[in-house]
Amino acid sequence: MSDIILEMKDILKIYPNGIVANEHINLSLKKGEIHALLGENGAGKSTLMKVLFGIEIPEEGEIILKGKRVYIKSPHEAIANGIGMVHQHFMLVPSLTAAENIILGVEPRKFGLFTNMEKAIEVADNIAKMYNFDIDVRAKVETLPVGIKQKVEILKALYRGAEILILDEPTAVLTPQETEELFIQLNKLKEKGHTIIFISHKLDEIKLICDRLTIMRNGKNKGTYKTEDVTTEEISRLMVGRDVFLEFDKEKANPKKTVLKVRDVSVKNKLGNLKVNNISFDIREGEILGIAGVEGNGQNELVDILTGLNENYTGNVLIFNKEAKELGIKGIRDLKVSHIPEDRMTYGCAKDMDILQNVFSNQYGDEKYSSKYLLKSKAMETRAEELIDEFLIKCNSFKQSVGMLSGGNIQKVVVAREFSVGPKIIVANQPTRGIDVGAAEFIRKKIIEFRDQGCAVLLVSADLNEVFELSDRLAVMYKGEFSGVFTNVEELTEEELGKYMLGLKKDEKLEGIIYE
Amino acid sequence: MQSVFNIIFSPDFFYDVLRVTTPILFATLAATVASRSGIFNIALEGIMLIAALVGVIFSAYFSSAWLGLLFALISGGLVGLFLGFLVLKLKTDAILAGIAINLMAAGGTIFLLYIISGDRGVSSSIKSLVLPKFPLPVIKNIPIIGTILSMQNILTYVVLLSVIVIHILLYKTPLGLKIRAVGENPNAAESVGINVHKIQYIAVTISGILAAFGGAFLSMGYLSMFSNGMTAGRGFIGLAADAMGGSTPIGALLVSLLFGIADSMGNVIQTGIKIPYEIVQMLPYITTIVGLAIFSYSKKKQIEKLKSK
């Protein structure tokens, strides 16, 4: 077993709030492999990696590195032991250059007192060249795109002598091209003998790049497999403990009258670039209009207009035949329009407030929960408990602050709030992004449920599976315009859709986007 | 009116500007170092006041202006460290801790002064010493420039030198790199093994020492005694100047000079025109408010420009 570089044995981690995040986990890594760590949100992957990186100290268990037991009590000691971590939220100082970030904490000196910046740039440049990372180390980090920032993070770890590299959901922030480039580089690192732990939800990426994978569920290790030995279905079954329905059997839509009318809407961003260009569409009760497209083609701007967040547009948005601009955000919400925002931490919830407060943040004025001056806490508590049950929010009680929950459960809190008002129109922007398969499936089912009850849904999603599964009609956005509309989603193929998404094909007539 | 202009465009006026700028610039540099490490040092005012009194007392006690200065600096460093302890160890809000230190300094200095001299207002009964003025060789012989630069108090030269030293510290040394990293993204600094609190302790101590220089200058150079409340808001002006100067030493120098000019102008107008004394006294503070307003407006524009990209 000489090729085993690292073993984590019997790791037990209980958080002060009583949550058992790691229940006697074993994990072993072979030298020079890319090892996937996957599991639902809240399965304990991040905790296990925090233990390995010295951010969390486990209650029990041991870490054996190259046959020797090591005690890692801080990130500094992890680094000294050749373990590096690339966090999901980059640990970079924006106003410093890439080189300065790379050498931070281990600065080369001259005359004992000063930073030797020439040397710093040289070593940073050398290490970038050694691993074929094409970056300008003199550039300030704040000016670099996300993909390059990630490379700086990886270089930072390599410069500190990392042999084992932990990557926490590295592709979540990357474009497809950047992802491809990252994979090429990870393979090169592997060839040079580095061991990589790759945390991800994306099964296709894991299949593509990882040698072995370990599946975690509810704080337990559900098994380690060679990637080629397991199918995608098996992995998802092990992850969620049941077979995820990759296909929904939803009934055919039964749309009724038009409730949302958008006519000739255009909007410019602050630089004066046209982000939404002359878009018109209708949505009727009881149907889901999906909007597919590569991110950044005007989807967010469109959603901001429909939900009243941006009023500086031209054209008309009619919600139940009322002009959206005149309604304002409150007026729009009073018409039972729900909004699941794309960025749940910024617009979706107040993370330091508890579940109850978050769930009621759009209903404080409702006389069921508030008399003229005081809130009716009993009624609110009962309702909060109902919602926690109905939306399967995993938590200790409604008094838990939302920030303590896992991503999937935070999203469920947002969805519970938005859906509990009995919405007539739902605007869902990336409703299942970055959350576990189980929670995603649950939210999708809820959306269909509301559609069947006569709710009109606008679904913006970058997840192709999701728009295919849910949409009754599907429009593709490209450079602020609709480049295609499909009323027969079942007959549409991914290849065909891709051509519209990338602007290779364009449908001028856009039949079926408007009902007259 | 004519005479006011004559005064303003005389070398003596600019000599006075440098003199008046000295304590403000010390305060501004102190604010810069602390804020760069991520701690808003609102205690500058109190630290200056304490150092001003400590300098007077110890210079009299040892009959040495230099030892007076040394103890003033030590007191400043210690109070800075104490602020660090409150904020970093006891997790107090930096603003509240700073206000507490300022109030303590305002009352404490009067108390101490009373015990030692029996006077609640000024230290004139204490035989304190003054730091020397200093002729600059060669430069003193150049007309105009010689008048402006030469024969300033030694601490005026120290403060100009400090601008360069702090600039080098922040941008050319590993410690400076760490201070900037800690102030901007403490998580990032910690993730590479930097002891964040240690760096912040060092920074507030340096900040305290710089503020103490300013305090000592007030009672041992600008005036030759301590009088209660003599800092007159210079610590706060330093914070404002730091914000306007973008937390850089060079910016600190330029903005402090601006405040120095406003201050000197006040002195000149006082002698030249019949305006109520109290209004003239307001000049430096009005400059601060106007300056801050202009600064935050332009910053807002800048951010909007960045955001729209």
Interface residues (C-beta under 8 A of the other chain):
Chain A: S74 P75 H76 I79 M85 H87 F90 M91 L92 V93 P94 S95 L96 E100 N101 L104 G105 V106 E107 R109 L113 F114 T115 M117 K156 R160 N269 K270 L271
Chain B: I168 K172 T173 P174 G176 L177 K178 R180 A181 E184 N185 N187 A188 A189 E190 S191 V192 G193 I194 E304 K307 S308 K309
